[in-house]
Amino acid sequence: MNKEILRIERLSHSYNGSTWAIRDINFKIHQTGILGLLGSNGAGKSTTMNIICGVLRQSEGEVFIDGIPLDANPEEAKTKIGFLPQTAPLYPEHTVDEYLNYCAYLRKIEPAKIKASIEAVKERCGISHMSKRLIGNLSGGYRQRVGIAQAIIHRPKLVILDEPTNGLDPNQITEVRSLIKEIATERAVIFSSHILSEVQMICNDIIMIEGGRTVFADTMNAFNNYIKPHSVLLDIDNPPAEAAFMKIQGVQSVSFVTRTKVRLFFDAEEKITRRIIEHSAKAGWELNEITLDKSTLDEVFAQLSKTA
């Protein structure tokens, strides 16, 4: 059974007593997997994460970490959390080993277990060969790996990563993305970002916050398919003239992409593909393929943002 690790109920916060930064946020996540926390800048993501991590106390609502109420037992609840903020809390004058030793001390790992914990987390994050290097001399990708290492050194059940691929080059993004997926096989991960493609590549489920409120909470697949397609691409060996396509009920316009590929734009008619196929068969068109155009993530994001 995939045990519940985080539950948020009616979470709300106001910084000035009148304007709500977040309002009535509710969600829960389970033992393993990656939840994408998506929203534009200023949507309320950082406020939500800071409350979950105990950095900020909410105005209203409750947070439970592995069943432990954060307000009532903050010290115990925080032992279950690992956090990598957008700007990793690194010390450039320290070596990797020195820094991780300090982090292990802060996380109250038993002295006799610190060395083994450091070696294990370096191996997991692929930084064992950087042990004696100064953090200030590491590349951006390796610094981010060290940041992730400090977040998981105490083997937390929940890891929260705020924009962990921000500022990295494409190769570094791929490496960090793979590392996060590996970590999520053993624990729950919250991956916060405003970059739609990053969330799509890595997350299983998604919570979207806009204007301080939850506007979407479902699987990544459901998010991708939130807006129904409004066009279809046909591959036809002998396409007819535009007027023939316009006779199909629901078709609003026609665009010839190539000699054999035609895009039809239609209204919100669910049976459009059946009608195209039936019309094609009767008219003797040599229809090879019909493909519904998926909405882009940007279109979904824009549509959901309007509901906030």
Rosetta blueprint (number, residue, H / E / L):
1 M L
2 N L
3 K L
4 E E
5 I E
6 L E
7 R E
8 I E
9 E E
10 R E
11 L E
12 S E
13 H E
14 S E
15 Y L
16 N L
17 G L
18 S L
19 T L
20 W E
21 A E
22 I E
23 R E
24 D E
25 I E
26 N E
27 F E
28 K E
29 I E
30 H E
31 Q L
32 T L
33 G E
34 I E
35 L E
36 G E
37 L E
38 L E
39 G L
40 S L
41 N L
42 G L
43 A L
44 G L
45 K H
46 S H
47 T H
48 T H
49 M H
50 N H
51 I H
52 I H
53 C L
54 G L
55 V L
56 L L
57 R L
58 Q L
59 S L
60 E E
61 G E
62 E E
63 V E
64 F E
65 I E
66 D L
67 G L
68 I E
69 P E
70 L L
71 D L
72 A L
73 N L
74 P H
75 E H
76 E H
77 A H
78 K H
79 T L
80 K L
81 I E
82 G E
83 F E
84 L E
85 P L
86 Q L
87 T L
88 A L
89 P L
90 L L
91 Y L
92 P L
93 E L
94 H L
95 T E
96 V H
97 D H
98 E H
99 Y H
100 L H
101 N H
102 Y H
103 C H
104 A H
105 Y H
106 L H
107 R L
108 K L
109 I L
110 E L
111 P H
112 A H
113 K H
114 I H
115 K H
116 A H
117 S H
118 I H
119 E H
120 A H
121 V H
122 K H
123 E H
124 R H
125 C H
126 G L
127 I L
128 S H
129 H H
130 M H
131 S L
132 K L
133 R L
134 L E
135 I H
136 G H
137 N H
138 L L
139 S L
140 G H
141 G H
142 Y H
143 R H
144 Q H
145 R H
146 V H
147 G H
148 I H
149 A H
150 Q H
151 A H
152 I H
153 I L
154 H L
155 R L
156 P L
157 K L
158 L E
159 V E
160 I E
161 L E
162 D E
163 E L
164 P L
165 T L
166 N L
167 G L
168 L L
169 D L
170 P H
171 N H
172 Q H
173 I H
174 T H
175 E H
176 V H
177 R H
178 S H
179 L H
180 I H
181 K H
182 E H
183 I H
184 A L
185 T L
186 E L
187 R L
188 A E
189 V E
190 I E
191 F E
192 S E
193 S E
194 H L
195 I L
196 L H
197 S H
198 E H
199 V H
200 Q H
201 M H
202 I H
203 C L
204 N L
205 D E
206 I E
207 I E
208 M E
209 I E
210 E E
211 G L
212 G L
213 R E
214 T E
215 V E
216 F E
217 A E
218 D E
219 T E
220 M H
221 N H
222 A H
223 F H
224 N H
225 N L
226 Y L
227 I L
228 K L
229 P L
230 H L
231 S E
232 V E
233 L E
234 L E
235 D E
236 I E
237 D L
238 N L
239 P L
240 P L
241 A L
242 E H
243 A H
244 A H
245 F H
246 M H
247 K L
248 I L
249 Q L
250 G L
251 V E
252 Q E
253 S E
254 V E
255 S E
256 F E
257 V L
258 T L
259 R L
260 T L
261 K E
262 V E
263 R E
264 L E
265 F E
266 F E
267 D L
268 A L
269 E L
270 E L
271 K L
272 I H
273 T H
274 R H
275 R H
276 I H
277 I H
278 E H
279 H H
280 S H
281 A H
282 K H
283 A H
284 G L
285 W L
286 E L
287 L E
288 N E
289 E E
290 I E
291 T E
292 L E
293 D L
294 K L
295 S L
296 T L
297 L H
298 D H
299 E H
300 V H
301 F H
302 A H
303 Q H
304 L H
305 S H
306 K L
307 T L
308 A L
